[in-house]
Amino acid sequence: MALSSFFLWLLLVFSALFLNEVRAFTGTYGVNYGRIADNIPPPQSVVTLLKAAKIKNIRIYDANHDVLTAFKGSGIEIIVGLGNEFLKDISVAEDRAMNWIKENVQPYLPGTRIRGIAVGNEILGSTAPELWEVLLPAAKNVYSALQRLDLAKTIEVSSPHSEAVFANSFPPSSCVFRDDVAPFMKPLLQFFWQIGTPFYINAYPFLAYKSDPEHIDIDYALFKKSPGVYDAKTDLHYDNMFDAMIDAAYAALEKAGFPKMEVIVSETGWASRGDEDEAGANVKNARTYNYNLKKKLAKKKGTPYRPKIKVRAYVFALFNENLKPGPTSERNFGLFKADGSIAYDIGFTGLVPSSATSSLLSFKGIGIQGWVRSSYSWAFTSCAAVLFLILTS
């Protein structure tokens, strides 16, 4: 009996190690894989690029079938986007959300590791007000459909916001949601709190600096040594704007009644080129920001106001996207150029034209990890088999 109990405990341990449910964002560093371009590498090459760079978390802005097929078996965890254009239709009935999931998500599971669905992008405070009203019912319908499909425990439902949802954010402790946004934000937060979804915010020190270069210290925005900012209310000092932006979100959540909700940065980055009036948009600053951000996230530490909650962030973006509208900066946020080479060096390796090198990268990125996963699976299966023989003997 004692021996059987021991092996039962051992089986539970193996179950916890190998069969655990996965959060939408298991690491601290991710990248947004935007594709508004006609000259970027195909999805299969992107998988090779990401694995060589050891990037394990990505976000896409739709549910492109070619991308989801290419990522099958890669182990890379993906949040897919349900575009703003679908929100009104999805909000009408749960069955419409069900149809969308059955077409764009379910067929690719479990091979493609879809870990989240972002319902809309920067809806509150940024888009037409008629979309504000349908965001919550759309998110609820998506979640209900996932529940019916027994996927709600492994696929997170979220919705990223821009800084436009805040009335102010300086100093961080003073941050609150805009009066016109709050009636829509609070019920959305209540729903996300009930289902365990973090608060996703797009935080760009670059945009803040670009809007007011005369009064914002560029070193403070780039994680470089600077006098920083002191928040008298909390008696906290900030040596970089990124942390201050995150803690501003925490302050707004606290005042809205959600002091324990986690904040995740769904977008951040720095443009390597810009128009004449886009201050700070150059390769040197882009490299400095993204290098220091990568180094910061690798430490897996928190912010001054929430020191025990690891900062998690998705960088915008994987590639320069030549078809994006707007100022020049919009087309130059990429860590990589359109041909797959690095835009600047922060420690990543770009795609190499040589087929021999590409094969090596593919083996290192896929073959070895695949072997390790297979070994884990073999170990668990063997353990279970041994336990079964002992208990039935």
C-alpha positions as CSV (number, residue, x, y, z in Angstrom):
1,M,0.0,0.0,0.0
2,A,2.8,2.4,0.9
3,L,4.7,1.5,-2.3
4,S,1.6,2.1,-4.4
5,S,1.0,5.5,-2.7
6,F,4.6,6.5,-3.4
7,F,4.3,5.7,-7.1
8,L,0.9,7.4,-7.3
9,W,2.6,10.5,-5.8
10,L,5.4,10.1,-8.4
11,L,2.8,10.0,-11.2
12,L,1.2,13.2,-9.9
13,V,4.6,14.9,-9.9
14,F,5.2,13.9,-13.5
15,S,1.7,15.1,-14.4
16,A,2.5,18.5,-13.0
17,L,5.8,18.7,-14.9
18,F,4.6,17.5,-18.3
19,L,0.9,18.0,-18.5
20,N,0.4,21.4,-16.9
21,E,-1.8,24.1,-18.5
22,V,0.0,27.0,-20.1
23,R,-0.7,30.7,-19.7
24,A,-1.0,32.9,-22.8
25,F,2.4,34.4,-22.0
26,T,4.8,32.0,-20.2
27,G,8.0,34.0,-20.6
28,T,8.8,37.7,-20.1
29,Y,9.9,38.6,-23.7
30,G,7.7,38.3,-26.8
31,V,7.4,39.9,-30.2
32,N,4.5,41.2,-32.3
33,Y,4.6,39.6,-35.7
34,G,2.9,42.2,-38.0
35,R,2.6,41.5,-41.7
36,I,1.4,44.7,-43.4
37,A,4.1,44.3,-46.0
38,D,4.7,42.6,-49.4
39,N,8.4,41.9,-49.0
40,I,8.8,40.0,-45.7
41,P,9.8,36.3,-45.4
42,P,7.2,33.6,-45.6
43,P,5.9,32.2,-42.3
44,Q,8.0,29.0,-42.5
45,S,11.2,31.1,-42.6
46,V,9.8,33.2,-39.7
47,V,9.6,30.1,-37.6
48,T,13.3,29.4,-38.2
49,L,14.1,33.0,-37.4
50,L,12.2,33.0,-34.1
51,K,13.7,29.7,-33.0
52,A,17.2,30.9,-33.8
53,A,16.5,34.0,-31.7
54,K,14.9,31.8,-29.0
55,I,11.8,33.9,-29.1
56,K,9.0,31.7,-27.7
57,N,6.0,34.1,-27.5
58,I,4.5,36.1,-30.3
59,R,1.3,38.0,-31.1
60,I,-0.3,38.2,-34.5
61,Y,-3.1,40.7,-35.4
62,D,-5.4,38.2,-37.1
63,A,-5.7,34.4,-37.4
64,N,-3.9,33.9,-40.7
65,H,-4.2,30.3,-41.7
66,D,-0.8,30.2,-43.4
67,V,0.9,31.5,-40.3
68,L,-1.0,29.1,-38.0
69,T,-0.1,26.1,-40.2
70,A,3.6,27.1,-40.4
71,F,3.9,27.3,-36.6
72,K,2.6,23.8,-36.1
73,G,5.1,21.8,-34.0
74,S,7.3,24.8,-33.4
75,G,6.5,25.1,-29.7
76,I,6.1,28.9,-30.1
77,E,3.1,30.3,-28.2
78,I,0.8,32.5,-30.1
79,I,-1.9,35.1,-29.3
80,V,-4.1,35.5,-32.3
81,G,-6.2,38.6,-33.0
82,L,-9.9,38.9,-33.7
83,G,-9.9,42.1,-35.7
84,N,-11.9,45.2,-34.9
85,E,-14.0,44.6,-38.1
86,F,-15.5,41.4,-36.6
87,L,-16.5,42.8,-33.2
88,K,-20.1,43.9,-34.1
89,D,-20.9,40.6,-35.7
90,I,-19.3,38.5,-32.9
91,S,-21.1,40.6,-30.2
92,V,-24.5,39.6,-31.6
93,A,-24.5,35.9,-30.7
94,E,-22.3,33.3,-29.2
95,D,-22.8,31.0,-32.2
96,R,-21.0,33.6,-34.4
97,A,-18.0,33.5,-32.0
98,M,-18.2,29.7,-32.1
99,N,-18.1,29.7,-35.9
100,W,-15.0,32.0,-35.9
101,I,-13.2,29.8,-33.5
102,K,-14.1,26.6,-35.4
103,E,-12.7,28.2,-38.5
104,N,-9.7,30.0,-37.2
105,V,-8.5,28.4,-34.0
106,Q,-9.7,24.8,-33.4
107,P,-8.4,23.2,-36.6
108,Y,-4.9,24.1,-35.7
109,L,-4.9,22.7,-32.2
110,P,-3.0,21.2,-30.5
111,G,-0.1,21.3,-33.0
112,T,0.0,25.1,-33.1
113,R,0.2,26.5,-29.6
114,I,-2.6,29.1,-29.7
115,R,-2.6,30.4,-26.1
116,G,-4.8,33.5,-26.5
117,I,-7.4,35.4,-28.5
118,A,-7.1,39.2,-28.4
119,V,-10.6,40.5,-29.0
120,G,-10.1,43.8,-30.9
121,N,-7.1,46.1,-30.7
122,E,-7.0,49.5,-28.9
123,I,-10.8,49.8,-28.9
124,L,-11.6,52.0,-25.9
125,G,-10.5,55.6,-26.2
126,S,-9.1,55.1,-29.7
127,T,-11.7,53.9,-32.1
128,A,-15.3,54.9,-33.0
129,P,-17.5,54.9,-29.9
130,E,-19.9,52.4,-31.4
131,L,-17.2,49.8,-31.0
132,W,-16.8,50.6,-27.3
133,E,-20.3,49.2,-26.7
134,V,-19.7,45.9,-28.5
135,L,-16.3,45.0,-27.0
136,L,-17.5,43.4,-23.8
137,P,-20.3,41.3,-25.4
138,A,-17.9,40.2,-28.1
139,A,-15.3,39.1,-25.5
140,K,-18.0,37.3,-23.5
141,N,-19.2,35.4,-26.5
142,V,-15.7,34.3,-27.5
143,Y,-15.1,33.1,-23.9
144,S,-18.4,31.2,-23.8
145,A,-17.7,29.6,-27.1
146,L,-14.3,28.5,-25.8
147,Q,-16.0,27.0,-22.7
148,R,-18.3,25.0,-24.9
149,L,-15.4,23.7,-26.8
150,D,-13.5,22.9,-23.6
151,L,-10.7,25.3,-24.6
152,A,-11.3,28.1,-22.0
153,K,-8.7,26.8,-19.6
154,T,-5.9,26.9,-22.2
155,I,-6.8,29.8,-24.4
156,E,-7.0,33.2,-22.8
157,V,-9.4,35.9,-23.9
158,S,-8.0,39.5,-23.7
159,S,-8.1,42.9,-25.3
160,P,-5.1,45.3,-25.6
161,H,-5.5,49.0,-24.9
162,S,-3.6,52.1,-25.8
163,E,-2.5,54.9,-23.5
164,A,-5.5,56.8,-24.8
165,V,-7.7,55.1,-22.1
166,F,-6.0,57.2,-19.4
167,A,-6.8,60.7,-18.4
168,N,-3.3,61.3,-17.3
169,S,-0.2,59.2,-16.4
170,F,2.2,61.5,-14.7
171,P,3.3,61.0,-12.0
172,P,2.4,57.3,-12.2
173,S,0.4,57.3,-8.9
174,S,-2.0,60.0,-10.4
175,C,-3.1,57.8,-13.3
176,V,-6.9,57.3,-13.8
177,F,-9.1,56.1,-16.6
178,R,-10.8,58.8,-18.7
179,D,-14.3,59.7,-17.6
180,D,-15.8,58.7,-20.9
181,V,-13.9,55.4,-21.0
182,A,-14.5,54.3,-17.4
183,P,-18.2,53.2,-17.9
184,F,-17.0,50.7,-20.6
185,M,-13.7,49.8,-19.0
186,K,-14.9,48.9,-15.5
187,P,-17.4,46.1,-16.6
188,L,-14.7,44.8,-19.1
189,L,-12.2,44.7,-16.2
190,Q,-14.7,42.9,-14.0
191,F,-15.2,40.2,-16.7
192,F,-11.5,39.8,-17.2
193,W,-10.9,39.6,-13.5
194,Q,-13.5,36.8,-13.2
195,I,-11.8,34.8,-16.0
196,G,-8.2,35.5,-14.9
197,T,-7.1,37.8,-17.8
198,P,-4.4,40.4,-17.2
199,F,-4.6,44.0,-18.3
200,Y,-2.8,44.5,-21.6
201,I,-1.5,47.9,-22.4
202,N,0.5,49.3,-25.4
203,A,3.2,51.4,-23.8
204,Y,5.6,53.4,-26.0
205,P,8.2,55.7,-24.4
206,F,9.1,56.6,-28.0
207,L,5.7,58.1,-28.7
208,A,5.8,60.1,-25.4
209,Y,9.3,61.4,-26.2
210,K,8.3,62.2,-29.8
211,S,5.3,64.3,-28.6
212,D,7.4,66.3,-26.1
213,P,11.1,66.1,-26.7
214,E,11.8,69.4,-25.0
215,H,10.6,68.3,-21.6
216,I,11.3,64.5,-21.7
217,D,14.8,63.3,-21.0
218,I,15.8,61.0,-23.9
219,D,18.0,59.0,-21.5
220,Y,15.0,58.4,-19.2
221,A,13.1,57.1,-22.2
222,L,15.9,54.8,-23.3
223,F,16.7,53.1,-20.0
224,K,20.0,55.1,-19.8
225,K,21.4,56.7,-16.7
226,S,19.4,59.8,-15.9
227,P,18.0,61.7,-12.9
228,G,14.7,59.9,-13.4
229,V,11.4,60.9,-11.9
230,Y,10.3,61.0,-8.3
231,D,6.6,60.2,-7.4
232,A,6.0,62.0,-4.1
233,K,2.7,60.2,-3.3
234,T,4.3,56.7,-3.3
235,D,7.8,57.9,-2.4
236,L,9.1,55.9,-5.4
237,H,11.9,56.8,-7.8
238,Y,11.7,55.8,-11.5
239,D,14.9,55.6,-13.5
240,N,13.1,54.7,-16.8
241,M,9.8,55.7,-18.4
242,F,8.8,52.1,-19.3
243,D,8.4,51.2,-15.6
244,A,6.6,54.4,-14.9
245,M,4.1,53.7,-17.7
246,I,3.4,50.2,-16.3
247,D,2.9,51.5,-12.7
248,A,0.6,54.2,-14.1
249,A,-1.6,51.4,-15.4
250,Y,-1.4,49.7,-12.0
251,A,-2.5,52.9,-10.3
252,A,-5.5,53.3,-12.7
253,L,-6.5,49.7,-12.1
254,E,-6.3,50.2,-8.3
255,K,-8.5,53.2,-8.4
256,A,-11.0,51.4,-10.6
257,G,-11.2,48.6,-8.0
258,F,-8.8,46.0,-9.4
259,P,-5.6,46.3,-7.3
260,K,-4.5,42.7,-7.9
261,M,-4.8,42.6,-11.7
262,E,-1.5,42.0,-13.5
263,V,-0.4,44.4,-16.2
264,I,1.3,43.0,-19.4
265,V,2.7,45.2,-22.1
266,S,1.2,44.1,-25.4
267,E,3.3,46.5,-27.5
268,T,6.4,48.5,-27.0
269,G,9.2,49.5,-29.2
270,W,11.2,52.3,-30.9
271,A,11.4,53.4,-34.5
272,S,14.7,53.2,-36.3
273,R,13.7,55.9,-38.9
274,G,11.2,58.7,-39.0
275,D,10.1,62.0,-40.5
276,E,11.9,65.2,-39.7
277,D,9.3,66.0,-37.0
278,E,9.6,62.6,-35.4
279,A,12.2,63.3,-32.7
280,G,14.4,60.4,-31.6
281,A,13.5,58.1,-34.5
282,N,16.9,56.7,-35.5
283,V,18.9,53.4,-35.5
284,K,21.0,54.3,-32.5
285,N,18.1,55.0,-30.2
286,A,16.1,52.0,-31.5
287,R,19.0,49.7,-30.7
288,T,19.6,51.3,-27.3
289,Y,15.9,51.0,-26.3
290,N,15.4,47.4,-27.5
291,Y,18.8,46.2,-26.2
292,N,18.1,47.6,-22.7
293,L,14.5,46.4,-22.8
294,K,15.6,42.9,-23.6
295,K,18.2,43.0,-20.9
296,K,15.7,44.3,-18.4
297,L,13.0,41.6,-19.2
298,A,15.6,38.9,-18.9
299,K,16.1,39.8,-15.2
300,K,12.5,38.8,-14.6
301,K,11.9,41.5,-12.0
302,G,9.0,43.8,-11.3
303,T,8.4,47.6,-11.2
304,P,8.9,50.0,-8.3
305,Y,5.2,49.8,-7.4
306,R,4.8,46.1,-8.1
307,P,8.2,44.6,-7.4
308,K,7.0,41.1,-7.0
309,I,5.2,40.8,-10.3
310,K,7.6,40.1,-13.2
311,V,7.4,42.5,-16.1
312,R,6.3,40.9,-19.3
313,A,6.3,42.6,-22.7
314,Y,5.8,42.0,-26.4
315,V,8.1,44.2,-28.6
316,F,6.7,45.9,-31.7
317,A,7.7,44.6,-34.1
318,L,9.4,41.6,-35.8
319,F,9.8,43.3,-39.2
320,N,9.7,46.7,-40.8
321,E,6.4,46.7,-42.6
322,N,6.5,48.7,-45.8
323,L,2.8,49.0,-46.4
324,K,1.8,50.5,-43.1
325,P,0.1,53.9,-43.5
326,G,1.1,56.9,-41.5
327,P,4.4,58.6,-40.7
328,T,7.7,57.0,-41.7
329,S,8.2,55.7,-38.2
330,E,5.2,53.3,-38.6
331,R,7.2,51.4,-41.2
332,N,10.4,51.2,-39.2
333,F,9.7,49.5,-35.9
334,G,11.2,46.1,-36.9
335,L,13.9,44.2,-35.1
336,F,14.5,42.7,-38.5
337,K,14.5,44.1,-42.0
338,A,12.3,42.7,-44.8
339,D,14.9,40.3,-46.0
340,G,15.3,38.7,-42.6
341,S,18.6,40.4,-41.7
342,I,18.8,42.3,-38.4
343,A,17.9,45.9,-38.4
344,Y,20.5,46.5,-35.6
345,D,22.4,44.2,-33.3
346,I,20.7,43.4,-29.9
347,G,21.9,39.8,-29.8
348,F,19.7,38.2,-32.4
349,T,20.8,36.3,-35.5
350,G,19.0,37.1,-38.8
351,L,18.0,34.7,-41.5
352,V,21.1,33.6,-43.5
353,P,20.7,33.0,-47.3
354,S,23.1,30.0,-47.2
355,S,21.1,26.8,-47.3
356,A,23.7,25.0,-45.2
357,T,23.4,27.6,-42.5
358,S,19.6,27.6,-42.7
359,S,19.6,23.8,-42.3
360,L,21.9,24.1,-39.3
361,L,19.6,26.7,-37.7
362,S,16.6,24.5,-38.4
363,F,18.3,21.5,-36.7
364,K,19.4,23.5,-33.7
365,G,16.1,25.2,-33.3
366,I,13.7,22.3,-34.1
367,G,15.5,19.1,-34.0
368,I,17.2,19.3,-30.6
369,Q,14.1,20.8,-28.9
370,G,11.9,18.2,-30.6
371,W,14.2,15.5,-29.3
372,V,14.0,16.9,-25.8
373,R,10.2,17.0,-25.9
374,S,10.1,13.5,-27.2
375,S,12.4,12.4,-24.3
376,Y,10.1,14.0,-21.8
377,S,7.1,12.3,-23.3
378,W,8.9,8.9,-23.2
379,A,9.9,9.4,-19.6
380,F,6.3,10.2,-18.6
381,T,4.9,7.3,-20.5
382,S,7.5,4.9,-19.1
383,C,6.7,6.1,-15.5
384,A,3.0,5.6,-16.1
385,A,3.5,2.1,-17.5
386,V,5.7,1.1,-14.5
387,L,3.1,2.4,-12.1
388,F,0.3,0.5,-13.8
389,L,2.3,-2.8,-13.6
390,I,3.0,-2.3,-9.9
391,L,-0.6,-1.4,-9.0
392,T,-2.1,-4.3,-11.0
393,S,0.5,-7.0,-9.9
